Amino acid sequence: MKAGRVAIVGILFIAMLVVSGANADKPQGQGKAGKPPSTECIVFTGELEGKQLVEGCCPNAGPYPAYTMTLSDGILEDIPGGKYPGNVFMNRWGPGRTFHYIVQFWAPYEPYDELFLAVVGGVVREQTKNKLTVDFDSNNSVCRDYSGPRDQPCLHSPTFTLVRTSASFCAQ
C-alpha cells in the first residue's frame, strides 16, 4: 500500500515537471509574443488637457509614452500653465473594488530637473471593454507636486476628465 502511494506521488511529480517544462520557453509578461503593443486614444479635458494616440500605455512597469499635456495656471507652485511635452502614466490604484485611478505626468522644466505631478482618486463614470472614463476633482482626488526637490500637495487638485478609448476616437 505504501509503495503504491509513493508511485502515485512520483508519477504526479514527473507530470508536473513535464507540464512546467512545456511552458518554460514561452515568454512571460503582457501580451502575446510577436504582438505589437496596443494603440489607444488618451484624452484629458479640463484643467489638464490633451488628446493623443499612444502606443502600449501604462502597464504597471511602463512604458511611459510621450504625451503633450496642457496644464492650467495655479496647479503647481512656481510652474506656469501651458503646453508641456513629456511622459504620462495612468493605471488602477488600490485593491479590489475600492480602487481609484492614478495619473502621473512629468516633463523637462528649468530650473528644476522636471515638472512632475501625480493625481490619485477619481470616480469611474464609464468602464467597458473599449472605453474608460474617469472624472477627477478636488472632492474625489489628491494631487502631489514632485517637481524638482519638492514633495508637497499641489496648489489645488485639478478638475479634469480622463478618457481612454480606441484609436479611432482620436481621428474624430
Residue, then its C-alpha position, 0 to 999 in steps of 0.5 A: m500500500k505504501a509503495g503504491r502511494v509513493a508511485i502515485v506521488g512520483i508519477l504526479f511529480i514527473a507530470m508536473l515537471v513535464v507540464s512546467g517544462a512545456n511552458a518554460d520557453k514561452p515568454q512571460g509578461q503582457g501580451k502575446a509574443g510577436k504582438p505589437p503593443s496596443t494603440e489607444c486614444i488618451v484624452f484629458t479635458g479640463e484643467l489638464e488637457g490633451k488628446q493623443l494616440v499612444e502606443g502600449c500605455c501604462p502597464n504597471a512597469g511602463p512604458y511611459p509614452a510621450y504625451t503633450m499635456t496642457l496644464s492650467d495656471g495655479i496647479l503647481e507652485d512656481i510652474p506656469g500653465g501651458k503646453y508641456p511635452g513629456n511622459v504620462f502614466m495612468n493605471r488602477w490604484g488600490p485593491g479590489r473594488t475600492f480602487h481609484y485611478i492614478v495619473q502621473f505626468w512629468a516633463p523637462y522644466e528649468p530650473y528644476d530637473e522636471l515638472f512632475l505631478a501625480v493625481v490619485g482618486g477619481v470616480v469611474r463614470e464609464q468602464t467597458k471593454n473599449k472605453l474608460t472614463v474617469d472624472f477627477d476633482s478636488n472632492n474625489s482626488v489628491c494631487r502631489d507636486y514632485s517637481g524638482p526637490r519638492d514633495q508637497p500637495c499641489l496648489h489645488s487638485p485639478t478638475f479634469t476628465l480622463v478618457r481612454t478609448s480606441a484609436s479611432f476616437c482620436a481621428q474624430 
